[in-house]
Amino acid sequence: MAKGSKFRSRWCRLATDRGGSTAVEFALVAPLFLSLLFSAIEMGWVMTQSMVLESAVNRTARSMQVNAGTVSAKDFKASVCEHASILKNCEENLIFELSPVGQKSDIPSDQTPCIDRANAATPVTKFNPGSGNEIVFGRACFVVDPLTPGLGVALSLPLDASGGLRLTARFAFVTEAI
């Protein structure tokens, strides 16, 4: 047998060998699949935390409707954090404001203030729970860390300087006259 035919037969055998093709397919598909899986988990966790924040703020606001003059900012924050037990470090990462509104133009149009964990300064917010038969508008912001910050959908989330995602809630209620 000539050298060329040996080379050709080895080449044909190698070209038709399917051993290891599954490993190559897995290596190509696994990162995409895992990225999709972790993105779904990340979005589910972010939405869960956002809904818990909304629910906790609304439950606390409902209780304030009756007790508007007696609730302090500290009590409001403690109540929200009590209702939102899954929010990690709630007391440190939550900020809110309440202000009575007389007209639609009194509703704040700027961005909801949030804790800036990169700086030691905390934004100054108003806490005026209003008095009898007054419309009170509120905003709350909670900063959470993504589960997978360098993977999937977490790469496209709007993160702050500390790498946290800002979850916001807006609410309004009418205080009851006592």
N, C-alpha and C positions, 0 to 999 in steps of 0.2 A: 504494500500500500504506500502510496506517495505521501509526502509531508502535507501537501495541500489538501488531500482528501481527509487526512486525520484532523486537520484544523477545521475543515468544513463540517465533519461529522460532530466534532465537539461543539462547534458554534450552533449547529442545528439542535443538538441536545439541550444546550443552554437556553436557546431561544424558545424552545417549547416547554421548558421546565416551569411549572406553576407553583412550586414550593416558595413560600414567603410572600405570595401576592396578597394574602389576607392581612398580613402585618403591615404591608404598605398601604392598603386601603384603610386600615384602622388608623394609621399614623396621619393620614390625610383628613379623615372624617372626624376623629375624636375631638380635636381642639374646637372645631365648629360646633359639634354637638354639646360639649361641655360649656362652651361660651353661651349657647342658647339656653341651656338648663340653668346655669347660674344667673343669667339675665332674668329669667322667669321668676326664680326665687327672690332675687333682689327687688324686682318690681312688686311682687306680692308682699314682701316685708315692708317696703316703703308705703304702699297703699294701706296696709294694715295699721301702721303707725299713724298715718295721716287721718284715717277714719277714727282711730282711738282719740287722737287729739281733738278732732271736731266734736266727737261725742262728749268728751270730758268737759270741754269749754261750754258746750250747749247745756249740759246738765248743771254746771255751776251757775251759768247765766240764768237758768230757769229758777234756781233757788234764790238768786239775787233779786228777782222781780219782786218778791214779797219783802225781803230783808235789805233793801237797797242802802239805807242809811247806816246799817249796823255792820256791814262787811268791809273789812280792811283789805288792802292789797296783799298782805301776807296771808290772810285767810283765803282769799280768792286763789292764790297760787297753790296753797296747801290743798284746797278742795280739788282743783284741776289735777294735781299730781296724784291725789288719792284715787280719783276716778280713772286715771291713765296709768295704771300700774305697770304696763309693759314698756313705758318710755323710760329709758335708762338715764339716770342722773337728771331727773325732771327738774328739781329745784334749781340746778345750776344752768340748765340749757333752755329754760322757758322764760320768755318775756312777753308781756301783754300790756295793753292800754285800754282804758275805758273813757269815753267822753260823751256827754249829752249832745244831741244834735237837735236843732230847731228846724232846720230846712235841709233839703238835699245837698245844698252847697256846703254845709258844715261837715259832711262826711269826708274824712281825709282821702286825698287822691294820691298821696305819695306811697312809696313802697313800705310795707310793714317792717318796723324796726326789729332787728334780730340781735341776739348775743353774738359778739365777735370774739370767738375763742382765741384768735391770733393776738388780740390786744387785751389788756387788762381792763380797759374802759367798757362800761355797760351803758348803752344808750338811755337817755332820760325819756321816760314815758309818762303820760298822764294817767291818773287813776281817779276818776270822778264818777262814782256810781249813780249820780243823779238823785233826784227827789221824786215825789209823787207825780204820777202821770207824765213822765218825761221819757222820750225815746233816747236810749243809750246805745251807742255803737261801740263795738269792741273788736280788737285785733289781737291775735296771739301768734307767736312764732316759736318754734322748737327746732333746735339744731340736732340732727342725728348723723351718725357716721355710716357710710355704706358698708354692707357686708363684704363685698368684693370690689374694693376701690380701683383695682387695676384690670378689671375683666368685664367684658360684655357691656351691658347698658350703663353700668356705673361710670364708664369712661365718658358717656355723653350727658350725664346729669350735671346740672349747674351747681358746682361745689364752691364753698367760700374759701378764704385763704387758709383755714385750718383743715380743709378737706371734708367739711361737714355739709350736709344737705339741709336746706331750710324748708321746714314744713310750716305752712301758715293756715290760720283759721280766722274767719271773719264772722261776726255775729251781731245781732241787734235784739233788743227787747224793750218793752215798755214797763217802767216801774209802776207798781200799784200804789195808789194813794192810801195812806194809813189814817 
